[in-house]
Amino acid sequence: MILETLMFQHSQFVVPMTDTEREYHGYTPMDYDADSDADEVYQRCLSYLLTHAPIERGDTVVDIGTGTGIVALELASKCDHVVGRDIYDEWLRYAREKAEQRGIENVSFGHGSFREPNIDEPVDIVIASYALYMAYDEGGEDELRAAIDGLSSLNSRCVVVADKMRFGPMHYPNDYETLPPMGTVANLLVDAGFSLTDIEIISESVGVIIATR
């Protein structure tokens, strides 16, 4: 099994809940940006994504669960077009404002989800950053499979998952959220027709998976 061959054999520890990890309700986009900037693990994850995602200059990249557009705006200088998708209108408006303030013109933001990305144009790379784990938290493996199938439907050559996931057995429950095992994420990507080309453990509960086809 992919889980057995690719997973580090160490246990998960549960870190205290941070503002970065709170639900969107009652939590502003500005709060999220401030906390993300101060979160060392998040910044390491973002850095690995930006450095290792196989993005080419002429690519169209889709950032699903874009939130405040942190990843989308960082990717803008690396490719032809970035499409950010999220289900929260307030966060999308804030992302658009940030793009306008920075003079970034090759990024567009609109409503879309993992199941229904709402993308009409050809896509080269799909990024799922700090959002895909919510599908597992809400509906277990079935919901996570549906989310990954939605990403697969875009027919990109590569999917990059930079997200929360477990890299070891869960010894005790986390009252805040349930993270998917890395092996489950990896196996579902393979089931969707991808081959795993890179797995990086950022922390015991955050990692990056790069899958291509």
Long-range contacts (C-beta under 8 A, 24 or more apart in sequence): 1-183, 1-187, 2-183, 2-186, 2-187, 2-190, 2-196, 3-181, 3-182, 3-183, 3-184, 3-186, 3-187, 4-183, 6-182, 6-183, 6-186, 6-196, 6-199, 7-167, 7-168, 7-181, 7-182, 7-183, 8-167, 8-168, 8-201, 9-168, 10-167, 10-168, 10-204, 11-168, 11-169, 11-171, 11-204, 12-166, 12-167, 12-168, 12-169, 12-170, 12-171, 12-179, 12-204, 12-205, 13-204, 13-205, 14-172, 14-174, 14-205, 15-205, 17-176, 21-176, 21-177, 24-88, 24-91, 29-67, 29-68, 29-90, 29-91, 29-94, 29-95, 30-94, 32-67, 32-68, 32-91, 33-68, 33-70, 36-70, 41-202, 41-203, 41-206, 42-130, 42-206, 44-202, 44-203, 45-129, 45-130, 45-162, 45-202, 45-206, 45-207, 45-208, 46-70, 46-71, 46-74, 46-129, 46-162, 48-162, 48-200, 48-202, 48-208, 49-127, 49-129, 49-160, 49-162, 49-208, 50-74, 50-75, 50-78, 52-198, 52-200, 52-208, 52-210, 53-125, 53-127, 53-158, 53-160, 53-210, 54-125, 54-158, 54-210, 54-212, 55-79, 55-124, 55-125, 56-124, 59-124, 59-125, 60-121, 60-122, 60-123, 60-124, 60-125, 61-123, 61-124, 61-125, 61-126, 61-127, 62-117, 62-119, 62-123, 62-125, 62-126, 62-127, 62-154, 62-156, 63-127, 63-129, 64-112, 64-113, 64-114, 64-117, 64-126, 64-127, 64-128, 64-131, 64-132, 64-151, 65-114, 65-128, 65-129, 65-130, 65-131, 65-132, 65-134, 66-91, 66-92, 66-95, 66-109, 67-91, 67-95, 67-130, 67-131, 68-94, 68-95, 68-98, 69-94, 69-95, 69-96, 69-98, 69-99, 69-107, 69-109, 71-127, 71-129, 71-162, 72-107, 72-109, 73-98, 73-99, 73-102, 73-104, 73-107, 75-127, 76-104, 76-106, 76-107, 79-106, 79-124, 79-125, 80-106, 81-106, 81-107, 81-108, 81-121, 82-106, 82-107, 82-108, 83-107, 83-108, 83-109, 83-110, 83-119, 83-121, 83-123, 84-108, 84-109, 84-110, 85-109, 85-110, 85-111, 85-112, 85-113, 85-117, 85-118, 85-119, 86-111, 86-112, 87-111, 87-112, 87-113, 113-150, 114-146, 114-147, 114-148, 114-150, 114-151, 115-146, 115-147, 115-150, 116-150, 117-150, 117-151, 117-153, 117-154, 119-154, 122-155, 123-154, 123-155, 123-156, 124-156, 124-157, 124-158, 125-156, 125-157, 125-158, 125-159, 125-160, 126-151, 126-154, 126-156, 126-158, 126-159, 126-160, 127-159, 127-160, 127-162, 128-159, 128-160, 128-161, 128-162, 128-163, 129-160, 129-161, 129-162, 129-163, 130-162, 130-163, 130-164, 131-163, 132-161, 132-163, 132-185, 133-163, 133-164, 133-165, 133-177, 133-179, 133-180, 134-177, 136-178, 136-179, 136-180, 136-184, 137-177, 137-178, 137-179, 141-180, 141-184, 141-188, 144-180, 144-184, 144-185, 144-188, 145-188, 145-191, 148-185, 148-188, 148-189, 148-191, 148-192, 149-192, 151-192, 152-192, 152-193, 152-194, 157-212, 157-213, 158-210, 158-211, 158-212, 158-213, 159-189, 159-194, 159-210, 159-211, 159-212, 160-208, 160-209, 160-210, 160-211, 161-185, 161-189, 161-208, 161-209, 161-211, 162-207, 162-208, 163-206, 163-207, 163-208, 164-205, 164-206, 165-205, 165-206, 165-207, 166-204, 166-205, 167-201, 167-204, 167-205, 167-207, 168-204, 179-205, 182-207, 182-209, 185-209, 186-211
